[in-house]
Amino acid sequence: MKQYKAKEFSEMLNVSVKTLQRWDNQFLRKMGVEIMIVNNEKLSPQEELVQDLISIIHVFSCRIYGLRKYKKKMSEDEDL
């Protein structure tokens, strides 16, 4: 089984490490899954906020980029 660092795994899921810990306690343990956090970085609240904001910007920029393929359809459709 491949092991991931908490940061790598949280980036794959696009969630914070704290969210992974909450999921571990609430849901995954009930399913028999355990997440071991090997490299738990201690971040200040400001650093966590910056990382969360960067994640939000990344998600919305991907959505905007994904809308490019519908640009022609949106310009032709009067209802949009």
ROMILUM-209092 format. One record per atom (N, C-alpha, C): residue number from 0; x, z, y; atom name. Coordinates in pm, 1 decimal, padded with zeros to 6 digits. Atoms other than C-alpha are relative to their C-alpha. Layout:
BEGIN
+-----+----------+----------+----------+----+
!   k !       px !       pz !       py !  a !
+-----+----------+----------+----------+----+
! NUM !        X !        Z !        Y ! CA !
...
+-----+----------+----------+----------+----+
//
This chain:
BEGIN
+-----+----------+----------+----------+----+
!   k !       px !       pz !       py !  a !
+-----+----------+----------+----------+----+
!   0 !  00083.8 !  00000.0 ! -00117.3 !  N !
!   0 !  00000.0 !  00000.0 !  00000.0 ! CA !
!   0 !  00088.7 !  00000.0 !  00124.2 !  C !
!   1 ! -00078.6 !  00008.4 ! -00122.6 !  N !
!   1 !  00134.7 ! -00095.3 !  00340.9 ! CA !
!   1 ! -00036.9 !  00113.2 !  00094.3 !  C !
!   2 !  00024.1 ! -00107.3 ! -00095.6 !  N !
!   2 !  00173.7 !  00185.0 !  00592.6 ! CA !
!   2 !  00018.7 ! -00054.1 !  00141.4 !  C !
!   3 ! -00006.2 !  00038.8 ! -00139.9 !  N !
!   3 !  00108.9 !  00131.9 !  00961.7 ! CA !
!   3 !  00019.2 !  00124.3 !  00084.5 !  C !
!   4 ! -00003.2 ! -00107.2 ! -00098.7 !  N !
!   4 !  00196.3 !  00346.7 !  01257.4 ! CA !
!   4 ! -00136.8 !  00005.1 !  00066.4 !  C !
!   5 !  00131.8 ! -00016.7 ! -00062.7 !  N !
!   5 ! -00107.2 !  00484.5 !  01436.6 ! CA !
!   5 ! -00017.8 ! -00097.8 !  00115.2 !  C !
!   6 !  00007.2 !  00091.5 ! -00114.2 !  N !
!   6 ! -00028.3 !  00273.2 !  01742.2 ! CA !
!   6 ! -00027.5 ! -00142.6 ! -00046.7 !  C !
!   7 !  00021.1 !  00135.3 !  00052.2 !  N !
!   7 ! -00008.4 ! -00048.6 !  01536.3 ! CA !
!   7 ! -00142.8 ! -00017.0 ! -00050.3 !  C !
!   8 !  00133.8 !  00007.5 !  00057.4 !  N !
!   8 ! -00332.8 !  00026.3 !  01354.3 ! CA !
!   8 ! -00105.9 !  00003.4 !  00109.4 !  C !
!   9 !  00097.7 ! -00006.9 ! -00108.8 !  N !
!   9 ! -00514.9 !  00120.2 !  01674.3 ! CA !
!   9 ! -00002.1 ! -00129.6 !  00080.0 !  C !
!  10 ! -00002.9 !  00128.5 ! -00069.4 !  N !
!  10 ! -00398.5 ! -00204.8 !  01835.7 ! CA !
!  10 ! -00071.3 ! -00107.1 ! -00080.9 !  C !
!  11 !  00070.6 !  00097.0 !  00083.5 !  N !
!  11 ! -00529.6 ! -00403.9 !  01538.0 ! CA !
!  11 ! -00150.2 !  00015.6 !  00016.2 !  C !
!  12 !  00142.8 ! -00025.6 ! -00015.5 !  N !
!  12 ! -00868.9 ! -00238.8 !  01583.4 ! CA !
!  12 ! -00043.4 !  00002.5 !  00145.3 !  C !
!  13 !  00024.4 ! -00006.0 ! -00144.1 !  N !
!  13 ! -00839.9 ! -00235.5 !  01963.7 ! CA !
!  13 ! -00071.1 !  00129.4 !  00040.0 !  C !
!  14 !  00050.9 ! -00131.9 ! -00036.1 !  N !
!  14 ! -00913.8 !  00136.9 !  01985.9 ! CA !
!  14 !  00119.3 !  00091.1 !  00024.7 !  C !
!  15 ! -00108.1 ! -00094.0 ! -00026.5 !  N !
!  15 ! -00711.0 !  00436.4 !  02097.5 ! CA !
!  15 !  00028.8 !  00084.1 ! -00124.5 !  C !
!  16 ! -00038.8 ! -00085.9 !  00111.7 !  N !
!  16 ! -00529.8 !  00670.7 !  01862.2 ! CA !
!  16 ! -00097.8 !  00116.3 ! -00012.4 !  C !
!  17 !  00097.3 ! -00110.3 !  00004.2 !  N !
!  17 ! -00772.1 !  00948.9 !  01958.8 ! CA !
!  17 ! -00130.5 ! -00044.1 ! -00064.5 !  C !
!  18 !  00120.6 !  00051.4 !  00064.4 !  N !
!  18 ! -01063.5 !  00728.8 !  01852.7 ! CA !
!  18 !  00019.9 ! -00005.6 ! -00150.6 !  C !
!  19 ! -00029.9 !  00000.6 !  00144.1 !  N !
!  19 ! -00894.6 !  00680.3 !  01514.6 ! CA !
!  19 ! -00010.2 !  00140.2 ! -00058.2 !  C !
!  20 !  00006.8 ! -00137.4 !  00048.4 !  N !
!  20 ! -00860.8 !  01055.0 !  01480.2 ! CA !
!  20 ! -00144.4 !  00046.7 ! -00010.3 !  C !
!  21 !  00141.1 ! -00038.3 !  00003.6 !  N !
!  21 ! -01228.7 !  01102.5 !  01562.2 ! CA !
!  21 ! -00070.3 ! -00067.6 ! -00117.4 !  C !
!  22 !  00058.5 !  00070.4 !  00114.3 !  N !
!  22 ! -01328.2 !  00836.1 !  01308.0 ! CA !
!  22 !  00044.2 !  00064.7 ! -00130.2 !  C !
!  23 ! -00053.6 ! -00064.1 !  00120.1 !  N !
!  23 ! -01104.2 !  01006.8 !  01053.4 ! CA !
!  23 ! -00081.0 !  00123.8 ! -00032.9 !  C !
!  24 !  00073.5 ! -00123.9 !  00023.3 !  N !
!  24 ! -01286.5 !  01335.0 !  01096.6 ! CA !
!  24 ! -00146.6 ! -00024.1 ! -00030.0 !  C !
!  25 !  00144.2 !  00017.8 !  00011.5 !  N !
!  25 ! -01639.3 !  01196.9 !  01121.2 ! CA !
!  25 ! -00040.8 ! -00086.8 ! -00117.9 !  C !
!  26 !  00052.4 !  00099.9 !  00092.2 !  N !
!  26 ! -01672.0 !  00895.9 !  00895.9 ! CA !
!  26 !  00090.0 ! -00026.6 ! -00120.1 !  C !
!  27 ! -00088.0 !  00047.6 !  00105.7 !  N !
!  27 ! -01367.7 !  00798.3 !  00697.7 ! CA !
!  27 !  00023.2 !  00103.5 ! -00109.2 !  C !
!  28 ! -00018.5 ! -00102.5 !  00103.3 !  N !
!  28 ! -01321.5 !  01130.7 !  00520.7 ! CA !
!  28 ! -00119.5 !  00006.6 ! -00093.7 !  C !
!  29 !  00118.7 !  00003.9 !  00085.4 !  N !
!  29 ! -01679.4 !  01107.8 !  00395.0 ! CA !
!  29 !  00007.7 ! -00114.9 ! -00099.6 !  C !
!  30 ! -00014.4 !  00116.8 !  00085.5 !  N !
!  30 ! -01588.2 !  00769.1 !  00248.7 ! CA !
!  30 !  00121.5 !  00011.5 ! -00092.2 !  C !
!  31 ! -00117.2 ! -00019.6 !  00084.1 !  N !
!  31 ! -01274.0 !  00908.5 !  00084.5 ! CA !
!  31 !  00125.6 ! -00067.0 !  00052.6 !  C !
!  32 ! -00114.9 !  00065.4 ! -00062.0 !  N !
!  32 ! -01034.7 !  00736.8 !  00326.1 ! CA !
!  32 !  00069.9 !  00101.1 !  00089.2 !  C !
!  33 ! -00076.9 ! -00092.7 ! -00083.2 !  N !
!  33 ! -00756.2 !  00932.1 !  00492.4 ! CA !
!  33 !  00098.7 ! -00078.9 !  00084.1 !  C !
!  34 ! -00096.0 !  00062.6 ! -00090.7 !  N !
!  34 ! -00556.1 !  00822.3 !  00794.3 ! CA !
!  34 !  00106.4 !  00103.0 !  00033.0 !  C !
!  35 ! -00111.8 ! -00086.8 ! -00035.4 !  N !
!  35 ! -00212.5 !  00979.1 !  00829.6 ! CA !
!  35 !  00064.8 ! -00056.6 !  00125.5 !  C !
!  36 ! -00063.9 !  00042.9 ! -00123.8 !  N !
!  36 ! -00072.8 !  00960.8 !  01179.8 ! CA !
!  36 !  00144.1 !  00047.4 ! -00004.7 !  C !
!  37 ! -00140.8 ! -00031.6 !  00018.2 !  N !
!  37 !  00302.2 !  00944.0 !  01135.9 ! CA !
!  37 !  00069.0 !  00019.3 !  00134.1 !  C !
!  38 ! -00066.8 ! -00004.4 ! -00129.8 !  N !
!  38 !  00414.2 !  00876.1 !  01491.1 ! CA !
!  38 ! -00105.3 !  00023.6 !  00107.3 !  C !
!  39 !  00103.5 ! -00033.2 ! -00097.7 !  N !
!  39 !  00171.3 !  01057.1 !  01720.5 ! CA !
!  39 !  00065.3 !  00021.1 !  00136.2 !  C !
!  40 ! -00060.2 ! -00008.3 ! -00132.6 !  N !
!  40 !  00283.9 !  00986.2 !  02075.2 ! CA !
!  40 ! -00082.0 !  00092.2 !  00089.0 !  C !
!  41 !  00066.2 ! -00086.6 ! -00097.3 !  N !
!  41 !  00201.8 !  01248.1 !  02334.3 ! CA !
!  41 ! -00000.4 ! -00072.5 !  00134.0 !  C !
!  42 !  00013.1 !  00070.8 ! -00126.9 !  N !
!  42 !  00069.7 !  01068.5 !  02640.4 ! CA !
!  42 ! -00073.0 !  00087.3 !  00100.1 !  C !
!  43 !  00070.9 ! -00071.7 ! -00105.8 !  N !
!  43 ! -00038.6 !  01208.7 !  02970.2 ! CA !
!  43 ! -00137.4 ! -00064.0 !  00017.1 !  C !
!  44 !  00132.5 !  00059.3 ! -00022.9 !  N !
!  44 ! -00402.1 !  01156.6 !  03071.2 ! CA !
!  44 !  00006.2 ! -00129.7 !  00081.2 !  C !
!  45 ! -00014.0 !  00121.5 ! -00079.8 !  N !
!  45 ! -00287.4 !  00897.7 !  03325.2 ! CA !
!  45 !  00046.1 ! -00117.1 ! -00087.0 !  C !
!  46 ! -00048.3 !  00105.9 !  00088.7 !  N !
!  46 ! -00099.2 !  00700.7 !  03058.8 ! CA !
!  46 ! -00109.8 ! -00046.8 ! -00095.2 !  C !
!  47 !  00111.9 !  00037.1 !  00086.5 !  N !
!  47 ! -00401.0 !  00709.9 !  02827.9 ! CA !
!  47 ! -00100.3 ! -00085.3 !  00076.1 !  C !
!  48 !  00093.6 !  00076.1 ! -00082.3 !  N !
!  48 ! -00622.5 !  00586.1 !  03111.0 ! CA !
!  48 !  00051.4 ! -00141.6 !  00024.0 !  C !
!  49 ! -00059.1 !  00132.0 ! -00021.9 !  N !
!  49 ! -00382.9 !  00299.6 !  03184.8 ! CA !
!  49 ! -00011.5 ! -00084.9 ! -00126.2 !  C !
!  50 !  00011.6 !  00074.9 !  00125.3 !  N !
!  50 ! -00377.4 !  00198.0 !  02817.6 ! CA !
!  50 ! -00143.9 ! -00041.8 ! -00026.2 !  C !
!  51 !  00140.9 !  00034.2 !  00019.0 !  N !
!  51 ! -00757.3 !  00209.5 !  02800.0 ! CA !
!  51 ! -00042.4 ! -00112.7 !  00094.3 !  C !
!  52 !  00034.0 !  00105.6 ! -00096.0 !  N !
!  52 ! -00789.9 ! -00002.6 !  03115.5 ! CA !
!  52 !  00060.5 ! -00134.0 ! -00040.8 !  C !
!  53 ! -00063.1 !  00123.6 !  00047.1 !  N !
!  53 ! -00543.7 ! -00257.8 !  02978.7 ! CA !
!  53 ! -00077.4 ! -00057.4 ! -00118.2 !  C !
!  54 !  00080.0 !  00046.6 !  00113.8 !  N !
!  54 ! -00747.9 ! -00276.6 !  02657.2 ! CA !
!  54 ! -00130.1 ! -00063.7 !  00046.5 !  C !
!  55 !  00125.3 !  00055.2 ! -00052.8 !  N !
!  55 ! -01068.1 ! -00334.7 !  02855.1 ! CA !
!  55 !  00024.6 ! -00135.9 !  00064.8 !  C !
!  56 ! -00032.9 !  00127.4 ! -00064.3 !  N !
!  56 ! -00905.5 ! -00608.3 !  03063.8 ! CA !
!  56 !  00030.3 ! -00106.2 ! -00104.9 !  C !
!  57 ! -00032.9 !  00093.7 !  00107.8 !  N !
!  57 ! -00772.1 ! -00770.5 !  02746.2 ! CA !
!  57 ! -00126.7 ! -00053.4 ! -00066.7 !  C !
!  58 !  00124.3 !  00041.4 !  00066.0 !  N !
!  58 ! -01117.6 ! -00777.7 !  02584.2 ! CA !
!  58 ! -00076.5 ! -00099.0 !  00087.1 !  C !
!  59 !  00076.3 !  00088.9 ! -00086.8 !  N !
!  59 ! -01285.8 ! -00934.4 !  02885.9 ! CA !
!  59 !  00072.9 ! -00130.6 !  00028.3 !  C !
!  60 ! -00072.0 !  00126.0 ! -00018.7 !  N !
!  60 ! -01008.3 ! -01188.9 !  02939.2 ! CA !
!  60 ! -00014.8 ! -00088.6 ! -00123.2 !  C !
!  61 !  00023.5 !  00078.2 !  00121.9 !  N !
!  61 ! -01051.8 ! -01296.2 !  02575.5 ! CA !
!  61 ! -00140.4 ! -00058.9 ! -00000.6 !  C !
!  62 !  00136.9 !  00052.4 ! -00007.9 !  N !
!  62 ! -01425.8 ! -01332.6 !  02631.5 ! CA !
!  62 ! -00007.4 ! -00118.2 !  00096.2 !  C !
!  63 !  00000.5 !  00109.2 ! -00097.2 !  N !
!  63 ! -01370.3 ! -01547.0 !  02940.1 ! CA !
!  63 !  00070.3 ! -00122.1 ! -00059.0 !  C !
!  64 ! -00072.5 !  00109.8 !  00063.9 !  N !
!  64 ! -01115.8 ! -01757.3 !  02751.4 ! CA !
!  64 ! -00086.8 ! -00065.8 ! -00107.1 !  C !
!  65 !  00087.7 !  00053.0 !  00103.5 !  N !
!  65 ! -01366.0 ! -01796.6 !  02466.0 ! CA !
!  65 ! -00115.8 ! -00080.8 !  00055.1 !  C !
!  66 !  00110.0 !  00074.7 ! -00061.4 !  N !
!  66 ! -01633.0 ! -01924.0 !  02705.0 ! CA !
!  66 !  00040.7 ! -00140.3 !  00043.4 !  C !
!  67 ! -00044.9 !  00131.3 ! -00045.2 !  N !
!  67 ! -01418.5 ! -02223.7 !  02795.0 ! CA !
!  67 ! -00057.4 ! -00112.4 ! -00084.8 !  C !
!  68 !  00051.2 !  00107.3 !  00085.2 !  N !
!  68 ! -01545.2 ! -02419.3 !  02496.0 ! CA !
!  68 ! -00147.6 ! -00029.1 !  00026.8 !  C !
!  69 !  00140.4 !  00020.1 ! -00033.1 !  N !
!  69 ! -01903.6 ! -02377.4 !  02622.6 ! CA !
!  69 ! -00020.2 ! -00045.6 !  00144.6 !  C !
!  70 !  00008.3 !  00034.0 ! -00142.1 !  N !
!  70 ! -01823.8 ! -02483.4 !  02980.1 ! CA !
!  70 ! -00086.5 ! -00124.0 !  00023.1 !  C !
!  71 !  00076.8 !  00123.0 ! -00016.6 !  N !
!  71 ! -01967.3 ! -02834.1 !  02939.3 ! CA !
!  71 ! -00147.7 !  00024.4 ! -00029.6 !  C !
!  72 !  00139.2 ! -00029.0 !  00034.9 !  N !
!  72 ! -02283.3 ! -02706.8 !  02768.7 ! CA !
!  72 ! -00068.0 !  00081.1 !  00109.9 !  C !
!  73 !  00058.4 ! -00083.3 ! -00105.0 !  N !
!  73 ! -02337.8 ! -02448.0 !  03041.1 ! CA !
!  73 ! -00026.9 ! -00080.8 !  00126.7 !  C !
!  74 !  00022.5 !  00081.0 ! -00119.9 !  N !
!  74 ! -02301.9 ! -02706.8 !  03318.0 ! CA !
!  74 ! -00115.7 ! -00098.0 ! -00019.7 !  C !
!  75 !  00109.2 !  00093.2 !  00027.9 !  N !
!  75 ! -02551.2 ! -02940.5 !  03145.8 ! CA !
!  75 ! -00134.7 !  00070.3 ! -00012.1 !  C !
!  76 !  00124.9 ! -00072.7 !  00022.4 !  N !
!  76 ! -02810.9 ! -02673.7 !  03067.8 ! CA !
!  76 ! -00046.0 !  00065.4 !  00130.4 !  C !
!  77 !  00051.2 ! -00052.9 ! -00126.5 !  N !
!  77 ! -03025.9 ! -02591.9 !  03369.8 ! CA !
!  77 ! -00049.7 !  00143.6 ! -00012.9 !  C !
!  78 !  00051.0 ! -00136.0 !  00020.3 !  N !
!  78 ! -03161.9 ! -02270.0 !  03215.5 ! CA !
!  78 !  00109.3 !  00105.0 !  00013.3 !  C !
!  79 ! -00109.3 ! -00095.5 ! -00010.8 !  N !
!  79 ! -02819.1 ! -02107.6 !  03217.9 ! CA !
!  79 !  00042.4 !  00006.6 !  00143.5 !  C !
+-----+----------+----------+----------+----+
//
